Amino acid sequence: MFVRAKKSGAYRYLQLVHNQRVDGKVRQQVLATLGRLDVLQETGQIDGLIASCGRFAQHTAVLDAHRQGQTEAVATIKVGPSLVFERLWNELGFPEILRELLGHRRFEFSVERVIFLTVLHRLFDPGSDRAAEAWHRSYAIKGAEDLELQHFYRTMGFLGEPLPLDQQAGATPFALRCAKDLIEEALFARRQNLFSSLDLVFFDTTSIYFEGQGGESIGQTRAT
C-alpha cells in the first residue's frame, strides 16, 4: 500500500493505492482519492494525515515526539572532531613514531591515545589534564573509553622524562632534552626532503607564569 500523485487535467490528486496479485500479475487498486495535492499541501491536511497515521507506527511516533520536544536527550556524543583529526594524526605519522619510542616500555594503557586526546582537547577546548579527562566523555574517540586521569598524568610524566646524558646534545640552558623532543624531531624528519630548512619555530608559552615575590622582575624581557 502506498500513496501516489495522479495528474488529471490541470491538477494532481493524491491517491491511496493498494497492490494486489491477480492471476499471477500485480494490479493496482485505488482505495481512495484524498483530494487535490496543492490544496492538501496549503491547508496542512497532509501533515495532519501523516501525524494521525504515525500514532500507530512506533518509529514514526518517536521521531514525531522528538520534533515536538517531547523526548529528553539522555546523552549527546560528538563524532566530528575525532574523525577529522584522526586522519591528520595518522598522515603525520604520530602512531608510528610513538610505537617506536614506546617499544621498550610496558604501559598497561595506550599512551598514544592519551596524547591524541590531549592534543585534540588543546585544539578545541584548551585546559588541564583533569579538564581533558572530563571533556573527552562527550566525544566519540576511538580507544579512549577506558582512560582515567592517572593515565594522563603518567603520560605527561613520560613526555617530560629527561633523556640519558649521551642524548643531551643540543639541549638548551633552560631544560634537559626529554621524550617530547624525540617526537618533535621525528615529526620534522618525516616531513623533510633535500630542500627542507628550518625557518620558523612556534613555541607554546601560554602556561608560563610567575607566583610569589620577584615575579614582576623575573618575567621582564630585557634587550641585550
Residue pairs with C-beta under 8 A, 6 or more apart in sequence:
1 16
1 17
1 18
1 19
1 31
2 17
2 19
3 14
3 15
3 16
3 17
3 34
4 14
4 15
4 17
5 12
5 13
5 14
5 15
5 37
6 12
6 13
6 14
6 15
7 13
11 36
11 37
11 38
12 36
12 37
12 38
13 33
13 34
13 35
13 36
13 37
14 33
14 34
14 35
14 36
14 37
14 40
14 46
15 30
15 31
15 32
15 33
15 34
16 30
16 31
16 32
16 33
16 34
17 28
17 29
17 30
17 31
18 28
18 29
18 31
19 26
19 27
19 28
19 29
20 26
20 27
20 28
20 29
21 27
34 40
34 49
35 45
39 45
40 46
50 60
51 64
53 60
54 60
54 61
54 64
55 61
62 71
65 71
76 138
77 138
77 139
77 140
78 138
78 139
78 140
79 139
79 140
81 120
81 123
81 124
81 139
82 120
82 139
82 140
82 141
82 142
85 116
85 119
85 120
85 123
86 116
86 142
89 95
89 116
89 119
92 187
92 190
92 191
93 186
93 187
93 190
94 112
94 115
94 116
94 183
94 187
95 112
97 183
97 186
97 187
97 190
98 111
98 112
98 115
98 183
99 112
100 186
101 179
101 182
101 183
101 186
102 111
102 112
105 111
105 158
107 154
107 158
109 146
109 147
109 151
110 143
110 147
111 155
111 158
113 141
113 142
113 143
113 144
113 147
114 144
114 147
114 151
114 152
114 155
115 155
115 159
116 141
116 144
117 132
117 136
117 141
117 144
117 147
118 129
118 132
118 152
118 155
120 136
120 139
120 141
121 127
121 131
121 132
121 135
121 136
125 131
125 135
126 206
127 135
129 149
129 152
129 153
129 156
130 149
130 152
132 152
133 147
133 148
133 149
133 152
136 144
136 147
158 179
159 178
159 179
159 180
159 183
160 178
160 179
160 180
161 178
161 179
162 176
162 177
162 178
163 176
163 177
163 178
163 179
163 181
163 182
167 177
168 176
168 177
170 177
171 177
188 198
209 215
210 216
210 218
210 219
